[in-house]
């Protein structure tokens, strides 16, 4: 498989476009602004050529999940991604979840010491697909400005985040768990107004080392019922942290994200 390497060095106070090999992907880092809590709201701004797409944090069994390496950075305590609502793609009988044309991915950075500058050295490995799929790599480096200013593109991406269940009319959610040969099967029953003619549910485990299958989903009256298999490394039984489960419902408009899935 061909590997595309895309290099970007962005002076964060003055973002610049990356060089895009094969005119497939380009990117820049938006420096954003300092928040009232002392964190920095920045974003990665990715641009894709027509017909190309990249993937969400849970891309589906045929997708390529993005990976982020912050190890070269300085004065960063934690990072939190604010993913915009993704789209569902169908190709050759396979389902994937991601973004086409462009992605502005807000990143909230918590500094170790708010009085010191934050230096970003970030490598992103991601997949890009059209008729073929190939891995790509982006590198960002620079120092975040002390104050910065609000950015319309970042604000628009934040506004497009999935809605919380209660805000979308969620009445109730519960999950049952049954053992399978190499793990467990989780079935979520979601009392949520219909999200359009096609509803796709993505179930995630807080432990990313646990493999989660594509969910089988159907409407049973007012309930949206969705089941997925979870298999830990090596297979076998494991203790499920229900509070770490995330259930996302994709349909028309913004997605709906539900944190936690209690027992009935």
C-alpha positions as CSV (number, residue, x, y, z in Angstrom):
1,X,0.0,0.0,0.0
2,X,1.3,3.4,-1.0
3,X,2.2,5.7,1.9
4,X,1.7,9.5,1.6
5,X,3.7,11.7,3.9
6,X,2.5,15.2,4.3
7,X,4.7,17.6,6.3
8,X,3.5,20.8,7.9
9,X,5.4,23.2,10.1
10,X,2.9,25.8,11.3
11,X,4.0,29.0,13.1
12,X,0.9,29.1,15.3
13,X,0.6,32.8,15.5
14,X,0.4,32.9,11.7
15,X,-1.1,29.6,10.5
16,X,0.1,28.5,7.0
17,X,-1.1,25.8,4.7
18,X,0.7,22.5,4.6
19,X,2.3,21.1,1.5
20,X,0.0,18.4,0.2
21,X,1.5,15.5,-1.7
22,X,-0.6,14.4,-4.6
23,X,-3.1,17.2,-3.9
24,X,-5.0,14.8,-1.6
25,X,-4.8,16.4,1.9
26,X,-3.6,19.7,3.3
27,X,-3.7,21.0,6.9
28,X,-2.9,23.8,9.2
29,X,-3.1,24.3,13.0
30,X,-5.4,27.1,14.1
31,X,-4.0,28.6,17.3
32,X,-7.4,29.7,18.7
33,X,-7.6,31.5,22.0
34,X,-7.0,31.2,25.8
35,X,-10.2,30.2,27.6
36,X,-11.4,31.5,30.9
37,X,-10.4,28.3,32.7
38,X,-6.8,28.8,31.5
39,X,-7.0,26.1,28.7
40,X,-6.2,26.8,25.1
41,X,-8.9,26.1,22.4
42,X,-7.0,25.3,19.2
43,X,-7.9,23.2,16.2
44,X,-6.6,21.1,13.3
45,X,-8.0,22.4,10.0
46,X,-7.8,19.6,7.4
47,X,-8.8,20.0,3.7
48,X,-9.4,17.1,1.4
49,X,-9.6,17.0,-2.4
50,X,-13.0,16.4,-3.9
51,X,-14.2,12.9,-3.4
52,X,-11.8,12.1,-0.6
53,X,-12.7,11.5,3.1
54,X,-11.0,10.9,6.4
55,X,-12.3,9.2,9.5
56,X,-13.9,9.8,12.9
57,X,-12.5,8.5,16.2
58,X,-14.6,5.3,15.7
59,X,-14.4,4.8,11.9
60,X,-16.1,1.5,11.6
61,X,-14.5,-1.9,10.9
62,X,-13.3,-0.8,7.4
63,X,-12.0,2.6,8.5
64,X,-8.6,3.8,9.7
65,X,-8.8,5.4,13.2
66,X,-6.6,8.5,13.6
67,X,-3.7,8.5,16.0
68,X,-2.1,11.5,17.7
69,X,1.4,11.7,19.1
70,X,2.0,14.7,21.4
71,X,5.2,13.3,22.9
72,X,7.5,16.1,21.5
73,X,5.3,18.8,23.0
74,X,6.2,20.9,26.1
75,X,4.0,22.1,28.9
76,X,0.9,20.1,28.0
77,X,-0.9,18.3,30.8
78,X,-3.9,17.0,28.8
79,X,-5.7,17.3,25.5
80,X,-9.4,16.9,24.8
81,X,-10.8,16.6,21.3
82,X,-14.2,18.1,20.5
83,X,-15.3,16.0,17.5
84,X,-17.9,17.5,15.2
85,X,-20.8,15.3,14.1
86,X,-19.6,12.8,11.5
87,X,-21.2,11.4,8.4
88,X,-21.9,7.7,7.5
89,X,-20.5,6.4,4.2
90,X,-21.4,3.2,2.4
91,X,-19.1,1.7,-0.2
92,X,-18.9,-1.9,-1.6
93,X,-21.2,-3.1,1.2
94,X,-19.0,-1.6,3.9
95,X,-20.0,1.2,6.4
96,X,-17.5,3.8,7.6
97,X,-17.9,7.0,9.6
98,X,-16.0,10.2,9.0
99,X,-15.8,13.5,7.2
100,X,-15.6,14.5,3.5
101,X,-14.1,17.7,2.0
102,X,-12.9,19.2,5.2
103,X,-12.6,18.7,9.0
104,X,-12.0,21.4,11.6
105,X,-11.2,19.4,14.8
106,X,-11.1,21.5,17.9
107,X,-8.5,20.5,20.5
108,X,-8.7,21.8,24.1
109,X,-5.2,21.9,25.6
110,X,-4.6,22.0,29.3
111,X,-1.1,23.4,30.2
112,X,0.9,22.0,33.1
113,X,1.8,25.5,34.0
114,X,-0.6,28.2,32.7
115,X,2.1,30.9,33.3
116,X,4.5,29.2,30.8
117,X,4.1,29.0,27.0
118,X,2.8,25.9,25.4
119,X,4.9,24.4,22.6
120,X,3.1,21.9,20.3
121,X,5.0,19.2,18.4
122,X,2.3,16.9,17.1
123,X,2.2,14.0,14.6
124,X,-1.1,12.8,13.3
125,X,-1.4,9.4,11.5
126,X,-4.7,9.1,9.6
127,X,-6.4,7.4,6.7
128,X,-7.7,9.1,3.6
129,X,-9.9,7.3,1.1
130,X,-11.6,7.7,-2.3
131,X,-11.6,4.8,-4.6
132,X,-8.5,3.6,-2.7
133,X,-7.4,4.1,0.9
134,X,-3.9,5.1,2.0
135,X,-2.3,6.2,5.2
136,X,-1.2,9.8,5.6
137,X,0.9,11.7,8.1
138,X,0.7,15.3,9.2
139,X,3.2,17.1,11.5
140,X,2.5,20.4,13.3
141,X,4.9,22.4,15.5
142,X,5.0,25.8,17.1
143,X,4.3,27.8,20.2
144,X,0.8,28.8,21.2
145,X,0.1,32.5,21.6
146,X,-0.4,33.8,25.1
147,X,-3.9,35.1,24.4
148,X,-5.0,34.5,20.9
149,X,-8.4,35.5,19.6
150,X,-11.7,33.8,18.8
151,X,-11.8,31.9,15.5
152,X,-15.1,31.5,13.6
153,X,-14.1,28.2,12.1
154,X,-13.4,26.7,15.5
155,X,-16.6,28.1,16.9
156,X,-18.6,26.6,14.0
157,X,-17.0,23.1,14.6
158,X,-17.8,23.4,18.4
159,X,-21.4,24.2,17.6
160,X,-21.6,21.1,15.3
161,X,-20.7,18.7,18.1
162,X,-23.2,15.9,18.9
163,X,-26.1,16.9,21.1
164,X,-26.4,15.4,24.5
165,X,-29.1,12.8,24.9
166,X,-31.3,14.9,27.2
167,X,-31.1,17.8,24.7
168,X,-32.2,15.5,21.9
169,X,-35.3,14.1,23.6
170,X,-33.7,11.0,25.1
171,X,-36.2,9.5,27.6
172,X,-34.1,6.5,28.8
173,X,-31.3,4.2,27.9
174,X,-30.3,0.8,29.3
175,X,-27.8,-1.9,28.4
176,X,-27.9,-5.7,28.9
177,X,-24.7,-7.7,28.6
178,X,-24.4,-11.4,27.5
179,X,-21.2,-13.5,27.3
180,X,-19.9,-14.7,23.9
181,X,-17.0,-17.0,23.2
182,X,-14.3,-14.3,23.2
183,X,-15.9,-11.4,25.1
184,X,-19.4,-10.0,25.6
185,X,-22.3,-8.7,23.6
186,X,-23.8,-5.4,24.7
187,X,-27.3,-4.5,23.7
188,X,-28.5,-0.9,24.2
189,X,-32.2,0.0,24.3
190,X,-32.6,3.7,23.5
191,X,-35.8,5.6,23.9
192,X,-35.1,8.4,21.5
193,X,-37.2,10.2,18.9
194,X,-36.4,8.9,15.4
195,X,-33.4,10.6,13.7
196,X,-34.6,10.1,10.1
197,X,-35.0,7.2,7.7
198,X,-31.5,5.9,8.4
199,X,-30.2,5.6,11.9
200,X,-26.7,4.3,12.7
201,X,-25.6,3.6,16.2
202,X,-21.9,3.5,17.2
203,X,-21.0,1.9,20.5
204,X,-17.6,2.7,22.1
205,X,-15.8,1.3,25.1
206,X,-13.8,3.6,27.3
207,X,-11.0,1.1,27.1
208,X,-9.7,1.6,23.5
209,X,-7.8,-1.7,23.7
210,X,-11.1,-3.5,23.5
211,X,-12.3,-4.2,20.0
212,X,-15.9,-3.3,19.4
213,X,-17.8,-4.5,16.3
214,X,-20.1,-2.6,14.1
215,X,-23.5,-2.4,15.8
216,X,-26.7,-4.2,14.5
217,X,-29.5,-1.7,14.9
218,X,-33.3,-1.7,14.4
219,X,-36.3,0.1,15.6
220,X,-38.7,-1.8,17.9
221,X,-41.6,0.6,18.3
222,X,-40.4,3.7,20.1
223,X,-37.1,2.0,21.0
224,X,-33.9,2.0,19.0
225,X,-32.2,-1.4,19.8
226,X,-28.5,-1.8,19.0
227,X,-26.1,-4.7,19.7
228,X,-22.3,-4.8,19.4
229,X,-19.7,-7.4,20.4
230,X,-16.7,-6.4,22.6
231,X,-13.5,-8.4,22.6
232,X,-10.6,-7.6,24.8
233,X,-7.0,-8.3,23.8
234,X,-6.5,-12.1,23.9
235,X,-10.3,-12.7,24.1
236,X,-12.3,-13.9,27.1
237,X,-14.5,-12.4,29.8
238,X,-13.8,-9.0,31.2
239,X,-15.3,-6.4,33.5
240,X,-17.3,-3.8,31.6
241,X,-17.2,-0.2,33.0
242,X,-20.7,0.9,32.0
243,X,-19.9,4.6,32.8
244,X,-17.1,4.4,30.1
245,X,-19.5,3.3,27.4
246,X,-20.4,5.9,24.8
247,X,-23.5,5.4,22.5
248,X,-23.7,7.8,19.5
249,X,-26.8,7.9,17.3
250,X,-26.2,9.2,13.7
251,X,-29.1,10.3,11.5
252,X,-30.4,13.5,10.1
253,X,-28.8,16.7,11.5
254,X,-26.4,16.6,14.4
255,X,-25.5,13.4,16.0
256,X,-26.7,12.5,19.6
257,X,-24.0,11.3,22.1
258,X,-25.0,9.4,25.2
259,X,-22.4,8.9,28.0
260,X,-22.8,5.8,30.0
261,X,-25.2,2.9,29.6
262,X,-26.7,1.6,32.9
263,X,-28.3,-1.8,33.5
264,X,-32.1,-2.0,33.1
